[in-house]
Amino acid sequence: MATQTGPGIGDLRADIRDWRRGRATASMSDVLQDVYVAVFAALMLGAMLVNVVVGFRREADDLCVAAGCVSARALLPWLTITATLAAVLAMARLLGPVFTTPAAGAWLLSTPVDRASLLRRRFVGLSVVAATIVLAVAVAATALAGLPLRVVTASCAAVAVAGVGVVAVAAMSQKRGRAESRWLLWLLLAVTWAGLLTLALDESPSWRGGPTVGAASAVLALVAAAVVPLVVTGWRGLARLRRRQLEPGGNLSSGLSGALATLDLALAYDVVVAHTARIRGTVRSHRGGPRGPLALVWRDLIRLRRRPMPLLVVAAVVVAPYAVAQAGGGRLTVLVATLVGFVGAVPLCLALRVVTRTPALARMMPFTNAVSRGCTLVVPGVVLVAFGLACSPGLGSAMGVDGGVATQLGLAVGAGALTSTTWWMAARPVNYSVPAVSTPLGALPPGMISGALRGPDMVLVTSAPMLISPTATGAAVTCWLCAAVLAYLVLRR
């Protein structure tokens, strides 16, 4: 008796492909034009980046002769690669890494088809994207380190294989509660932080010649031998992934693509925060506390007690200015300190984001919007002032100033980081009701392009007085500038 088999995944894909082709809105000529523009832009930007890397390498060969600079040049490429692997792993954990689109989840995951056949292409695609990203960063980092071409080739190949490995670890742990990927992420972050700490303490090993070709080839062989079983395990585990483990990543990717299409990075951050909160589920509520505006400050303190990770991040990034100062960064130390303070303080300003982007919630509070915004800045302000004071010795050694001036520079750095974070978190959304502006990219609403640069632009503006004059006067000008910008952001309607 012949058994009757249902349609396979290939048949379902053919039906979906036929359905999509019947509703296509773009012609083949439009697609070819888009492909031509994408290839031309990639080649042009790639050539520009190669020229920049080659130019920086020549400048570093001539100017980087001090002991601290040589040590930093030998160590920073590997720290950059480790940090990139950590970022790729964090993104893979956030997305799944294996996920399906909402349409595929609704149409295909509920059918009795081979789920592994549906997910293998996604797994391979994510692995290729991860390997490409870490390979591009590794090529630039190792080239700037002044390593020979054969060493760069072997090292970059090992890093690309490692990029595939971190995605495989994330896929393998997706079924098991993500414990393995969590520990690997912590290990990569700890190695990066320990390397920066070693550089800041001037205890980095003397490694002038860099790795040899034999050492790089041996590392490549070891990494490949370790990654192959991980890929096989992750590949075999695709069939056991459940629908509830695949759909959240697809919903997150759709939200992120929509936010990034408008160049609104703050909105993309909101999407990520909502996704992580949805996964966490519920938290234990706390009753009591002060009344009035101080209740907002109290909620920030409870949030930090419930999840102290933002405080640990701010404390961890203090080492970055010291590493730059030890490497001979000079006045660039101020810019780096303000930038890492801005990045580390973003998770501290979630309450400010809520009261700014939710007018209905702000109107329900029995005080003005200015009071609400001011209260949400109390805890981030205290943390960033402490961050600036912790950076003061490093700023003093980099600038060659005494302790009093270094303390004022540290306070100005904390004020600049707070102002930059507030400038980014309290930004108003793009107004699509006003007339669009004609640009080479097409018609865009005013403020759409500048919104993508919001935050780092304020870092540069608040750091400029100290970069021009690293004295008490420059620090005072920065503090007054930050006070004026914060007053505008808090008091505006």
GIVEN-V447481 format. One record per residue. SS is DSSP state (H for helix, E for strand, L for the rest). D_CENTER is the distance of its C-alpha to the mean C-alpha in Angstrom with 1 decimal. Layout:
# GIVEN-V447481
ss=[SS	SS]
d_center=[D_CENTER	D_CENTER]
This chain:
# GIVEN-V447481
ss=[L	L	L	L	L	L	L	L	H	H	H	H	H	H	H	H	H	H	H	H	H	L	L	L	L	L	L	H	H	H	H	H	H	H	H	H	H	H	H	H	H	H	H	H	H	H	H	H	H	H	H	H	H	H	H	H	H	H	H	H	H	H	H	L	L	L	H	H	H	H	H	H	H	H	H	H	H	H	H	H	H	H	H	H	H	H	H	H	H	H	H	H	H	H	H	L	L	L	L	L	L	H	H	H	H	H	H	L	L	L	L	L	L	L	H	H	H	H	H	H	H	H	H	H	H	H	H	H	H	H	H	H	H	H	H	H	H	H	H	H	H	H	H	H	L	L	L	L	H	H	H	H	H	H	H	H	H	H	H	H	H	H	H	H	H	H	H	H	H	H	H	H	H	H	L	L	L	L	H	H	H	H	H	H	H	H	H	H	H	H	H	H	H	H	H	H	H	H	H	H	L	L	L	L	L	L	L	L	L	L	L	L	H	H	H	H	H	H	H	H	H	H	H	H	H	H	H	H	H	H	H	H	H	H	H	H	H	H	H	H	L	L	H	H	H	H	H	H	H	H	H	H	H	H	H	H	H	H	H	H	H	L	L	L	H	H	H	H	H	H	H	H	H	H	H	H	H	H	H	H	L	L	L	L	L	L	L	L	L	L	L	L	L	H	H	H	H	H	H	H	H	H	H	H	H	H	L	L	H	H	H	H	H	H	H	H	L	H	H	H	H	H	H	H	H	H	L	L	L	L	L	H	H	H	H	H	H	H	H	H	H	H	H	H	H	H	H	H	H	H	H	H	H	H	H	H	H	L	H	H	H	H	H	H	L	L	L	L	H	H	H	H	H	H	H	H	L	H	H	H	H	H	H	H	H	H	H	H	H	H	H	H	H	H	H	H	H	H	H	L	L	L	H	H	H	H	H	H	H	H	H	H	H	H	H	H	H	H	H	H	H	H	H	H	H	L	L	L	L	L	L	L	L	L	L	L	E	E	E	L	L	E	E	E	L	L	L	H	H	H	H	H	L	L	L	H	H	H	H	H	H	H	H	H	H	H	H	H	L	L	L	H	H	H	H	H	H	H	H	H	H	H	H	H	H	H	H	H	H	H	H	L	L]
d_center=[58.8	55.8	52.5	50.6	46.9	44.4	42.0	39.3	35.6	36.8	39.2	36.7	34.3	37.2	38.1	34.6	34.6	38.0	37.1	34.1	36.3	38.9	36.6	34.8	34.5	33.6	36.1	35.8	36.1	33.2	31.0	32.4	31.6	27.9	27.8	29.5	27.1	24.1	25.8	27.0	23.7	22.1	25.0	25.1	21.5	21.7	24.9	23.4	20.6	23.2	25.4	22.8	22.1	25.9	26.6	24.2	25.7	29.2	28.4	27.0	30.1	32.3	30.6	28.8	32.0	31.6	31.2	27.9	26.4	27.7	26.3	22.8	23.1	24.2	21.5	18.3	18.1	18.2	15.6	13.2	14.2	13.9	10.3	9.6	11.8	10.1	6.7	9.3	11.3	9.0	8.6	12.3	13.2	11.8	13.8	16.7	16.3	19.7	20.2	22.7	22.9	24.8	27.9	28.0	27.6	30.5	32.7	32.3	31.0	34.0	36.4	37.9	36.4	34.9	31.3	30.3	31.5	29.3	26.1	26.7	25.6	22.3	21.8	22.9	20.7	17.5	18.7	19.5	16.1	14.4	17.2	16.9	13.3	14.0	17.4	16.4	14.3	17.1	19.8	18.5	18.0	21.3	23.1	22.2	23.6	26.9	27.5	30.3	29.6	30.8	28.5	25.5	26.6	27.1	23.9	21.7	23.7	23.0	19.3	19.4	21.6	19.2	16.4	19.1	19.9	16.7	16.8	20.5	19.9	17.6	20.4	23.1	21.8	21.1	24.9	25.3	23.0	19.9	21.4	21.1	17.5	16.8	18.9	17.4	13.9	15.5	17.5	14.8	13.1	16.8	17.7	14.9	16.0	19.6	19.4	18.2	20.9	23.4	22.7	23.0	26.3	27.5	28.2	26.4	28.9	30.8	29.7	31.0	31.9	28.7	29.1	32.0	32.3	33.9	31.2	28.4	30.5	31.2	27.5	27.0	29.9	28.7	25.2	27.0	29.5	26.9	24.8	27.8	28.9	25.4	25.3	28.8	28.1	25.1	27.3	30.2	28.2	27.2	30.6	30.2	27.1	28.0	27.5	25.7	23.1	22.5	22.6	19.7	17.2	19.3	19.3	15.6	15.3	18.0	16.5	13.2	15.4	17.6	15.1	13.5	17.2	17.9	15.0	14.3	10.6	12.1	14.0	11.2	9.8	13.5	13.8	11.3	13.2	16.4	15.7	15.1	18.1	20.1	19.6	20.5	23.6	25.6	25.7	28.8	30.0	31.5	34.5	36.1	34.8	35.7	36.6	35.9	32.8	32.2	31.4	27.9	27.4	28.7	26.3	23.3	25.1	25.7	22.1	21.2	24.1	23.1	19.5	19.2	15.7	14.4	17.4	16.7	13.1	14.9	17.7	15.7	14.1	17.7	18.3	16.2	18.8	21.6	20.4	20.2	23.6	25.1	24.0	26.0	23.3	25.9	25.0	21.4	20.9	21.1	18.3	16.0	17.1	16.6	13.1	11.9	14.1	12.6	9.0	10.9	13.3	11.5	12.4	15.8	16.6	16.8	20.5	20.5	18.4	21.0	24.1	22.9	22.0	24.9	28.1	30.3	29.0	29.3	32.9	33.9	33.4	36.7	35.4	34.0	30.4	30.4	31.2	28.5	25.8	27.3	27.4	23.8	23.0	25.3	23.1	20.0	22.5	24.2	21.1	19.9	23.5	23.7	20.5	22.2	25.4	23.8	22.5	26.0	27.7	25.0	25.4	29.1	29.3	27.1	29.2	32.5	33.4	35.2	33.8	34.7	32.8	29.8	29.7	29.9	27.0	25.0	25.9	25.0	21.5	21.0	22.5	20.3	17.1	18.8	19.9	16.6	15.0	18.2	18.3	15.0	15.8	19.4	19.2	21.8	21.1	22.3	26.1	27.3	30.9	31.5	32.7	30.1	29.8	30.7	28.1	28.0	25.4	28.0	28.7	25.7	26.0	25.9	22.6	20.4	19.3	19.1	17.0	14.1	14.6	15.3	13.9	13.6	17.2	18.4	16.9	19.0	22.0	22.2	21.9	24.5	27.6	26.7	25.8	29.2	31.1	29.7	32.5	33.4	34.0	30.5	29.0	31.5	30.6	26.9	27.9	30.3	27.8	25.2	28.1	29.1	25.8	25.2	28.8	28.3	25.2	27.1	30.5	29.9	31.2]
